[in-house]
Amino acid sequence: MSRFVSIIMLLFLVLSSQTNSYAAENQSLDIKSEAAVLVDSETGAILYNKNSDEKLYPASLTKIATAIYALENGNIDDVVTISPRAVKEEGTRVFLVEGERVPLKKLIQGMLINSGNDAAVAIAEHIDGSVEEFAVNINKYLTEEVGVSNTNFTNPNGLFNENHYTTAKDLALITNYAKKNPVFTEIFGTKELPWSGESWKTTLLTHHRLLKGEIPVEGITGGKTGFVDESKHTLATTAENDNIKLTAIVLKGDRSKDTYQDTEKLIEYGLKNFQHRVIKQNELFKMKEKEYYTKSDIVVTEHINGSKVRVTEKGVLEVVNDGDVIQSIQLEVKEPKQVKVKKEKLLTSEESSVNIIYGIIVIAFAGLFLGVRKRLVKRQ
């Protein structure tokens, strides 16, 4: 008997460990940075979240937004004349010279690969005429086109300003949006680039140690680093395998080492545990008395061991992992079929009057005919 109980207990423990492995692994990531988020780059599903809505200083991760804004609002073949203000910008630079003429794409490369603050200012001035006007326009762009909700930028490079802030979630949204642009994706994933300027000839090397390969992690496709004293260390990274594409954002790490370790944990966790599944067009979902359907094929992100899918009363399809909603999709309402009732033709008052008169004439004629017939019979 005791042996039977032991076997039952062992089976229970095995099943429990399998059920809770996802939750345990999620909780055991032990992310040290102040805020972090891991997002499916294609579906937007949030696979890990730590303070992802907290407003923080992004430092040079700002340049991801500046790059995609410039690519969508400028021409990469434009030649930009470098201003005195751009040359005097503080921090990391690509050592531009006043009056130097540089193609817009080259400035974007210098800004993303070498984190050139001078290049960022030159880009802003070229697109909008001034840094101040750039700040107004990029905030409008990020809100209306990208869909951010907790971001305000005052400059194109992320140098500290107490009113220059964003969130990990918004930065992931910006990065995912930018990754749809092939020119951005190419530059974001560049490890090194020959650079020939008027005052500086060198080979630019990405500052991102995972992208560079100094810290070996499988699947890394792009990245951007950031640091100012007030923001501490920040890091944006993209990665992929055959099952999924990921975007990881970590903000306010006390040490550079922390942001890289946090990112490594997030990327490995995402690549190991998640995959895509397609819900086919016109698949039906019932919620109480209503039916909903998918208007087209929908890609959802799920745990490799499967995820729960449910529909809310408002027709929102939710993908749930370990009790957390990681993806939401609005479904279409299936309208009930209308039963067609054959309508009788209603006569107008004029038509009714005509019919009545016609009926009276017919009856009168019939009566007259019968009367004449009777008389003829009597005579005979």
MONORHU-V963227 format. One record per residue. N is the residue number from 1. RES is the residue in one small letter. PSI is psi as a letter, one per 40 degrees, with the letter a starting at -180 (* if undefined). Layout:
# MONORHU-V963227
<<N/RES/PSI> <N/RES/PSI>>
This chain:
# MONORHU-V963227
<<1/m/d> <2/s/d> <3/r/d> <4/f/d> <5/v/d> <6/s/d> <7/i/d> <8/i/d> <9/m/d> <10/l/d> <11/l/d> <12/f/d> <13/l/d> <14/v/d> <15/l/d> <16/s/d> <17/s/d> <18/q/d> <19/t/d> <20/n/e> <21/s/d> <22/y/d> <23/a/d> <24/a/d> <25/e/d> <26/n/d> <27/q/d> <28/s/e> <29/l/d> <30/d/g> <31/i/h> <32/k/d> <33/s/i> <34/e/d> <35/a/i> <36/a/i> <37/v/i> <38/l/h> <39/v/i> <40/d/h> <41/s/d> <42/e/d> <43/t/e> <44/g/e> <45/a/h> <46/i/h> <47/l/d> <48/y/i> <49/n/h> <50/k/h> <51/n/f> <52/s/e> <53/d/e> <54/e/h> <55/k/h> <56/l/i> <57/y/h> <58/p/e> <59/a/b> <60/s/e> <61/l/e> <62/t/d> <63/k/e> <64/i/d> <65/a/d> <66/t/d> <67/a/d> <68/i/d> <69/y/d> <70/a/d> <71/l/d> <72/e/e> <73/n/e> <74/g/a> <75/n/h> <76/i/e> <77/d/e> <78/d/i> <79/v/h> <80/v/h> <81/t/h> <82/i/h> <83/s/i> <84/p/d> <85/r/d> <86/a/d> <87/v/d> <88/k/e> <89/e/i> <90/e/i> <91/g/a> <92/t/h> <93/r/i> <94/v/e> <95/f/f> <96/l/i> <97/v/i> <98/e/h> <99/g/e> <100/e/i> <101/r/h> <102/v/h> <103/p/i> <104/l/d> <105/k/d> <106/k/d> <107/l/d> <108/i/d> <109/q/d> <110/g/d> <111/m/d> <112/l/d> <113/i/d> <114/n/e> <115/s/f> <116/g/h> <117/n/d> <118/d/d> <119/a/d> <120/a/d> <121/v/d> <122/a/d> <123/i/d> <124/a/d> <125/e/d> <126/h/d> <127/i/d> <128/d/e> <129/g/d> <130/s/i> <131/v/d> <132/e/d> <133/e/d> <134/f/d> <135/a/d> <136/v/d> <137/n/d> <138/i/d> <139/n/d> <140/k/d> <141/y/d> <142/l/d> <143/t/d> <144/e/d> <145/e/d> <146/v/d> <147/g/f> <148/v/i> <149/s/e> <150/n/f> <151/t/h> <152/n/h> <153/f/h> <154/t/e> <155/n/i> <156/p/e> <157/n/e> <158/g/e> <159/l/i> <160/f/h> <161/n/h> <162/e/e> <163/n/e> <164/h/h> <165/y/i> <166/t/a> <167/t/i> <168/a/d> <169/k/d> <170/d/d> <171/l/d> <172/a/d> <173/l/d> <174/i/d> <175/t/d> <176/n/d> <177/y/d> <178/a/d> <179/k/e> <180/k/e> <181/n/h> <182/p/d> <183/v/d> <184/f/d> <185/t/d> <186/e/d> <187/i/d> <188/f/d> <189/g/e> <190/t/h> <191/k/d> <192/e/i> <193/l/h> <194/p/h> <195/w/h> <196/s/h> <197/g/i> <198/e/d> <199/s/e> <200/w/h> <201/k/h> <202/t/a> <203/t/h> <204/l/h> <205/l/h> <206/t/i> <207/h/e> <208/h/h> <209/r/d> <210/l/d> <211/l/d> <212/k/d> <213/g/e> <214/e/d> <215/i/h> <216/p/h> <217/v/h> <218/e/i> <219/g/e> <220/i/h> <221/t/e> <222/g/i> <223/g/i> <224/k/h> <225/t/i> <226/g/i> <227/f/h> <228/v/i> <229/d/d> <230/e/d> <231/s/e> <232/k/a> <233/h/h> <234/t/i> <235/l/h> <236/a/h> <237/t/i> <238/t/i> <239/a/i> <240/e/i> <241/n/a> <242/d/e> <243/n/d> <244/i/i> <245/k/h> <246/l/i> <247/t/h> <248/a/h> <249/i/h> <250/v/h> <251/l/i> <252/k/f> <253/g/h> <254/d/d> <255/r/i> <256/s/d> <257/k/d> <258/d/d> <259/t/d> <260/y/d> <261/q/d> <262/d/d> <263/t/d> <264/e/d> <265/k/d> <266/l/d> <267/i/d> <268/e/d> <269/y/d> <270/g/d> <271/l/d> <272/k/d> <273/n/e> <274/f/i> <275/q/i> <276/h/i> <277/r/i> <278/v/h> <279/i/h> <280/k/i> <281/q/i> <282/n/e> <283/e/h> <284/l/i> <285/f/h> <286/k/h> <287/m/h> <288/k/b> <289/e/e> <290/k/i> <291/e/i> <292/y/i> <293/y/i> <294/t/h> <295/k/d> <296/s/i> <297/d/h> <298/i/h> <299/v/h> <300/v/i> <301/t/h> <302/e/i> <303/h/i> <304/i/d> <305/n/e> <306/g/i> <307/s/i> <308/k/h> <309/v/h> <310/r/i> <311/v/h> <312/t/i> <313/e/d> <314/k/e> <315/g/f> <316/v/h> <317/l/h> <318/e/h> <319/v/h> <320/v/h> <321/n/h> <322/d/f> <323/g/e> <324/d/h> <325/v/h> <326/i/e> <327/q/h> <328/s/h> <329/i/h> <330/q/h> <331/l/i> <332/e/i> <333/v/h> <334/k/h> <335/e/h> <336/p/i> <337/k/h> <338/q/h> <339/v/h> <340/k/h> <341/v/h> <342/k/h> <343/k/h> <344/e/i> <345/k/h> <346/l/h> <347/l/i> <348/t/i> <349/s/d> <350/e/d> <351/e/d> <352/s/d> <353/s/d> <354/v/d> <355/n/d> <356/i/d> <357/i/d> <358/y/d> <359/g/d> <360/i/d> <361/i/d> <362/v/d> <363/i/d> <364/a/d> <365/f/d> <366/a/d> <367/g/d> <368/l/d> <369/f/d> <370/l/d> <371/g/d> <372/v/d> <373/r/d> <374/k/d> <375/r/d> <376/l/d> <377/v/d> <378/k/d> <379/r/d> <380/q/*>>
